[in-house]
Amino acid sequence: MKFDPSFEQGTLLARYKRFFADVLRADGDILTVHCPNTGSMKHCVVPHTPCWFSLSDNPRRKLAGTLEITTTPQGYLAGVNTGRANQLVREAIDDGAIAELAGYATVLGEVRYGAENSRIDLLLSGANRRDCYVEVKNVTFEQQGGLITFPDAVTSRGTKHLRELIATVRAGHRAVLLFCVQHSGAQRVAPADDIDPLYGRTLREAISAGVEVVAYGCRMTAEEIVIDRRLDVVCP
């Protein structure tokens, strides 16, 4: 995914009230930008470190800027705009970069499904193939040694999505949970059992039921974010 214009670099000062962040621009002005991330952003908010934000010329927006990339305590980059994840995965599928999801003729987004009135992020279909329901999660929570975990806060919604994926497999379809890891230091992915043990248990139940769990990492610059590598999922 290429950006034109490219992201502007600044210095992150603070994130507050969940959806706001103050950024010091190169010219010395302080800009309040939208923070499109409902999670805790644990280990992704380090005051006085480099960050990158996009600017919109839409006059109807209250805040022109959107926080896109931050710097972690270890100096890695983290893509904190969770709205990018679905777009990145869709682009990677179209480019044939995700082997597990190759060969489908049709890809639809935000399709209603399941008994709990959910929306699946991507629905893949093709002749003589089972429909494939893909749930995408943006992952940035760094532990240590390249281990990135999900979630970074308790997520009842995420657990609900796992239950829906289990039901989808039992109905005879494919179900895939795809961790889109926007973290430049990522080497492997695991559930954050210390943050949300129920999610971890439900994830293991989903795997036992036949839900496929895969993870892909991203390359991030001010000009482009692109899925570029497969990561191991560690879920003993």
Secondary structure, DSSP 4 states (H G I P E B T S, - for coil): -B-SSPPEEEEEEEEETTTEEEEEETTS-EEEEE----S--TTT--TTEEEEEEE---TT-S-SEEEEEEE-TTS-EEE--TTHHHHHHHHHHHTT--GGGTT-SEEEEEEEETTTTEEEEEEEE-TTS--EEEEEEEE-EE-STTEEEE-SS--HHHHHHHHHHHHHHHTT-EEEEEEEE-BTT--EEEE-TTT-HHHHHHHHHHHHHT-EEEEEEEEE-SSBEEEEEEEEE---
